[in-house]
Amino acid sequence: MGLPSLNIIFKQLGKTAIARGTKGTVALLLKDTVPATNPIIMNSSDDIPTTLSAANKEQLELTFLGYVNPPKQVIAYVVAADATDYAAAQNYLETIMWDYFAFPDIADAEVAAFATWAKGLRTNKNKEVKAVLPNSAGDSETIINYVNVLNKTDAATYTTKQYCARIAGLLAGTPFTMSATYAPLYELLDCDHLIKTDADTAIDAGKLILINDGRKVKIGRAVNSLVTTTADKGAKFKKIKLVDIMDLIKGDIRKTAEDNYIGKVQNDYDHKILLISAISDYFDSLELSGLLAKGQSKVYIDIPSQTAYLKSIGYKTTDGKTVDQMTENEIKEADTDDKVFIGASIKMIDSMEDISFAVGI
């Protein structure tokens, strides 16, 4: 009797996707005097502790600037000022939910290790997270490679690493329906000056840059560090907006299935179809929310994967048919023990970024 509620949960997740996506969570690693309560969880800039150093309070203020919205939450894990071992912080961050990570005091020699850690969370730990790191050619959708050298406000000039928290907060505050491309950073008076060809080259190399258009400073194009594409991971994976939508979908489906399906529902064909129906309803809601293209979402039993599994266990039907002799429908309805093989295809909706405008006179 659990599946009808699963349908309702999936539908509700689809309907609330935009509302949930308007604000994300930023995880910061700070060097300071370690507080009695660690980490520090803040829901607005009003929650910033006065006991932190002036530099760290400034970092938190920058993070909360956000974009369309401020981040929903900022979680700051504090380590000692002379710390070089971050295992405890990393282990803690592995156990909680967050979207973007930054480490304002990261040493140049530590960037590669943190990139490896963040990528490992995605590939090995099923955590859909992103890290904003300075000058990190991570070649991954997990790593936002922020490279701007000059980040000048009226009151201060920040280094690349000192401005990563600001970028993390901006990305966390960008709704799913928007891209951070051309997002203005109104507090900045100036940034690196790149001619168009140099800016294009940097973006193609997976670098997140700022540009000064003569009126304001803004993000050039909201890309991550992914450069090397494959048949399974194409150019769409370079877009921060689209990866955020992918992460939303993967996280929603996995968490809902874990909470309401795995271990709770028998694994027969009828219940697989009900799960497929529930996920289809979720995609329909995302289509109505404007995140997916209408009428182009499909969910189905993954026949090739299910066939391979049945062959691996030497499956035969009750009348003695081998897998090679079975019809497609028989393969769909076959007993797959505790394994579920489901596939889907969707089309995500991107934001306007490149506009050609021809005027006839």
C-alpha positions in Angstrom: 0.0 0.0 0.0 3.0 2.3 -0.1 3.1 3.2 -3.8 0.1 5.6 -4.0 1.9 7.8 -1.4 5.0 7.5 -3.5 3.2 8.9 -6.5 2.0 11.8 -4.3 5.5 12.5 -3.0 7.0 12.5 -6.5 4.3 14.8 -7.8 4.8 17.2 -4.9 8.6 17.2 -5.5 8.0 18.1 -9.1 5.6 20.9 -8.2 7.9 22.4 -5.6 11.1 22.0 -7.6 11.4 25.7 -8.5 10.6 26.8 -5.0 13.2 24.4 -3.6 15.7 25.5 -6.2 15.5 29.2 -5.7 17.7 28.8 -2.7 20.6 26.4 -2.1 23.0 25.6 0.7 26.6 26.7 0.8 29.2 24.8 2.8 32.2 26.8 3.8 35.5 25.7 5.4 36.9 28.5 7.6 40.1 28.9 9.5 39.5 30.6 12.9 39.2 29.9 16.6 37.1 26.7 16.7 33.7 27.5 18.4 32.0 25.3 21.0 29.3 24.5 18.5 30.8 23.4 15.2 29.7 23.7 12.5 28.0 27.1 12.5 24.6 26.9 10.7 23.2 30.2 9.5 20.0 31.0 7.7 20.7 34.6 7.0 23.5 37.1 7.5 21.9 38.1 10.9 23.1 34.7 12.2 26.8 35.4 11.6 28.6 35.0 14.9 30.3 38.1 16.2 33.1 35.9 17.6 34.5 35.1 14.2 37.4 37.1 12.8 36.6 40.1 10.7 37.9 38.4 7.6 35.6 35.4 8.1 32.6 37.6 8.9 33.3 39.4 5.7 33.4 36.0 3.8 30.0 35.1 5.2 28.5 38.4 4.3 29.8 38.0 0.7 28.3 34.5 0.6 24.9 35.7 1.7 24.8 38.3 -1.1 23.6 35.5 -3.4 21.9 36.5 -6.7 18.1 36.5 -7.2 17.9 35.1 -3.7 20.5 34.7 -0.9 21.5 31.1 -0.2 18.9 29.3 1.9 21.6 28.3 4.4 25.3 28.6 4.9 27.1 26.0 6.9 30.5 27.0 8.1 32.8 24.3 9.5 35.6 25.9 11.4 39.1 24.5 11.8 42.1 25.9 13.7 44.0 28.7 12.0 47.1 26.6 11.6 45.2 23.4 10.5 46.5 21.3 7.6 44.4 18.2 8.2 40.9 18.6 7.0 39.7 15.0 7.3 37.2 15.7 10.1 35.7 18.6 8.2 35.4 16.6 5.0 34.0 13.6 6.8 31.3 15.8 8.4 30.4 17.5 5.1 30.0 14.0 3.5 27.2 13.3 6.0 25.0 16.4 5.4 23.2 18.1 2.5 24.7 21.0 0.7 25.0 22.3 -2.9 28.2 24.5 -3.2 31.5 24.4 -1.3 34.2 27.0 -0.9 37.3 27.4 1.2 38.5 31.0 1.3 41.8 30.3 3.0 42.8 27.3 0.8 46.5 27.1 0.0 47.5 26.7 -3.6 48.9 23.3 -2.8 45.6 22.1 -1.4 43.4 22.9 -4.3 44.0 19.7 -6.2 43.3 17.5 -3.1 40.0 19.3 -2.5 39.0 18.9 -6.1 39.7 15.2 -5.9 37.6 15.0 -2.7 34.7 16.9 -4.2 34.7 14.8 -7.4 34.8 11.7 -5.2 31.7 12.7 -3.4 29.8 12.8 -6.7 31.3 9.7 -8.3 31.6 7.4 -5.2 29.2 8.7 -2.6 26.1 9.7 -4.6 26.3 13.3 -3.4 25.3 15.9 -6.1 27.6 18.7 -4.9 29.8 21.3 -6.6 32.9 23.0 -5.3 34.0 26.6 -6.3 37.8 26.4 -6.3 40.5 28.9 -7.4 42.4 28.1 -10.5 41.3 24.4 -10.5 41.2 22.9 -14.0 39.2 20.0 -12.6 37.7 18.9 -16.0 34.5 18.0 -14.1 31.0 19.2 -13.7 31.7 19.1 -10.0 34.4 21.8 -10.0 33.7 25.4 -10.7 37.1 26.8 -11.8 37.0 30.5 -10.7 40.0 32.3 -12.1 39.5 36.1 -11.8 42.5 37.8 -10.3 41.0 41.2 -9.7 37.9 41.5 -7.7 37.7 45.1 -6.6 34.9 46.7 -4.5 34.7 50.2 -3.0 36.2 48.9 0.3 38.5 46.1 -0.7 40.2 44.1 -3.4 39.9 40.3 -3.1 42.1 37.6 -4.4 40.7 34.7 -6.5 40.4 32.4 -3.6 38.9 35.1 -1.3 36.1 35.6 -3.9 35.1 31.9 -4.3 32.6 32.1 -1.4 30.9 35.0 -3.2 30.6 32.9 -6.3 29.3 29.9 -4.4 26.6 32.1 -2.8 25.6 33.6 -6.1 25.3 30.1 -7.7 23.3 28.8 -4.7 20.9 31.8 -5.0 20.2 31.2 -8.8 16.8 29.7 -9.5 16.6 26.5 -11.6 14.7 28.5 -14.2 17.7 30.9 -14.7 21.3 30.7 -15.6 24.0 32.7 -13.8 25.4 33.8 -17.2 25.6 37.6 -17.1 24.6 37.7 -13.4 25.8 41.1 -12.2 28.0 41.6 -9.1 26.9 45.1 -8.2 29.4 45.4 -5.3 32.3 45.1 -7.8 33.8 48.2 -9.3 36.3 46.4 -11.5 37.6 43.0 -12.5 40.1 41.5 -15.0 40.0 43.2 -18.4 39.9 40.6 -21.1 39.4 41.2 -24.8 36.6 39.0 -26.3 38.9 36.4 -27.9 40.7 35.9 -24.5 37.4 35.7 -22.7 36.1 33.1 -25.2 39.3 31.1 -24.9 39.0 31.1 -21.1 35.4 30.0 -21.1 36.1 27.2 -23.6 38.8 26.1 -21.2 36.3 25.6 -18.5 37.1 28.8 -16.6 34.4 30.9 -14.8 35.4 34.5 -15.5 34.0 37.9 -14.8 33.7 40.6 -17.4 33.3 44.4 -17.2 31.0 45.6 -19.9 31.7 49.2 -19.1 28.6 49.6 -17.0 28.9 46.7 -14.5 30.8 43.6 -13.7 29.1 40.3 -14.4 29.7 36.6 -14.9 30.8 35.9 -18.5 29.2 32.5 -18.9 28.0 30.1 -16.1 30.2 27.1 -17.0 32.0 24.5 -14.8 35.4 23.1 -15.5 34.3 20.2 -17.7 36.2 20.3 -21.0 36.5 16.7 -22.1 33.2 15.5 -23.4 32.1 11.9 -24.2 29.1 10.2 -25.7 27.6 9.8 -22.2 28.7 13.2 -21.0 28.2 15.8 -23.7 28.4 19.6 -23.8 25.2 20.0 -21.7 27.3 18.9 -18.7 29.4 22.1 -19.0 26.4 24.3 -18.1 26.0 24.9 -14.3 22.3 25.5 -14.8 21.7 22.1 -16.5 23.9 20.2 -14.0 21.9 21.8 -11.2 18.7 20.4 -12.8 20.3 17.0 -13.3 21.4 17.0 -9.7 17.9 17.9 -8.5 16.4 15.1 -10.4 18.9 12.5 -9.3 18.7 13.6 -5.7 14.9 13.7 -5.7 14.4 10.2 -7.2 17.1 8.5 -5.1 16.1 10.0 -1.8 12.4 9.4 -2.4 13.0 5.8 -3.5 15.2 5.2 -0.5 12.7 6.6 1.9 9.5 5.1 0.5 10.4 2.2 -1.8 13.6 0.3 -1.2 13.0 -2.5 1.2 9.3 -1.6 1.5 7.8 -2.8 -1.7 7.9 -6.2 -3.5 9.9 -6.3 -6.7 7.4 -7.7 -9.2 6.5 -6.3 -12.6 3.3 -4.5 -11.4 5.2 -2.6 -8.7 8.0 -1.7 -11.2 5.3 -0.2 -13.4 3.9 1.8 -10.5 7.3 3.1 -9.8 7.8 4.1 -13.4 4.4 5.8 -13.3 5.4 7.7 -10.2 8.6 9.0 -11.8 6.7 9.9 -14.9 4.4 12.0 -12.9 7.4 13.7 -11.3 8.8 14.5 -14.8 5.4 15.8 -15.9 5.5 18.3 -12.9 9.0 19.4 -13.9 7.7 20.0 -17.4 4.9 22.2 -16.1 7.5 24.0 -14.0 9.5 24.9 -17.1 12.6 22.8 -16.2 11.9 20.1 -18.8 10.6 20.3 -22.3 7.0 19.3 -22.5 6.1 15.9 -23.8 9.6 14.7 -24.2 10.1 12.8 -20.9 10.0 9.0 -20.9 10.5 6.4 -18.2 10.8 2.7 -19.0 12.3 -0.6 -18.0 15.9 -0.7 -19.2 15.7 -3.8 -21.5 19.4 -4.1 -22.3 20.5 -3.9 -18.7 17.7 -6.3 -17.6 18.6 -8.7 -20.4 22.3 -8.7 -19.3 21.3 -9.4 -15.7 19.0 -12.2 -16.6 21.7 -13.8 -18.7 24.3 -13.4 -15.9 22.1 -15.5 -13.6 21.1 -18.1 -16.2 17.5 -17.2 -16.1 14.9 -19.4 -17.7 11.1 -19.2 -18.0 8.9 -21.8 -16.4 8.6 -23.5 -19.8 12.3 -23.6 -20.2 13.0 -20.7 -22.5 16.5 -19.1 -22.3 16.9 -15.3 -22.3 17.8 -15.3 -26.0 14.5 -17.1 -26.7 12.3 -14.8 -24.6 10.2 -12.0 -26.1 10.7 -8.4 -25.0 7.6 -8.5 -22.9 8.8 -11.7 -21.2 12.1 -10.0 -20.4 10.2 -7.0 -19.0 8.1 -9.2 -16.7 10.9 -11.5 -15.6 11.9 -11.9 -12.0 15.0 -9.8 -11.3 15.4 -10.8 -7.7 16.1 -7.5 -5.8 17.4 -5.6 -8.8 15.4 -2.9 -10.6 16.5 -1.7 -14.0 14.8 1.6 -15.1 15.8 4.0 -17.7 14.6 7.5 -18.7 15.1 10.2 -21.3 14.4 13.9 -20.7 15.2 17.2 -22.4 16.2 20.0 -20.0 15.3 23.6 -20.9 18.3 25.9 -21.0 18.3 29.7 -20.6 18.8 32.2 -23.5 22.5 33.0 -23.8 23.4 33.4 -27.4 21.0 35.7 -29.4 21.3 36.4 -33.1 19.5 39.5 -34.1 19.2 40.3 -37.8 17.6 43.6 -38.8 16.5 44.2 -42.4 16.6 47.8 -43.7 
